[in-house]
């Protein structure tokens, strides 16, 4: 069974410690619950939502707001650049979903 780590008790996301398939994910660390149901496959190192999040809500990791939700996110969904934006990098909306490469830079 895949595991995810919740860093701080205020976090609304946890980080996958394994590649996860649809199904039960065991939560370690400061999580308030023992598990969460993944609604889709999520790669190791990526975030999973621990509760429903609405556009404008903060994405809380490390006990601090690291970004904001841009599209509705259900508990158990992958949280990444397709449904959130960084509060620290204004260009995060233009980063490639898979590679993280900026889409607004021209390489010569």
PyMOL commands that set and color helices and strands:
alter all, ss='L'
color gray80, all
select helices_A, chain A and resi 90-94
alter helices_A, ss='H'
color red, helices_A
select strands_A, chain A and resi 3-6+13-16+23-29+35-38+47-49+58-61+64-69+78-79+84-86
alter strands_A, ss='S'
color yellow, strands_A
deselect
rebuild
show_as cartoon
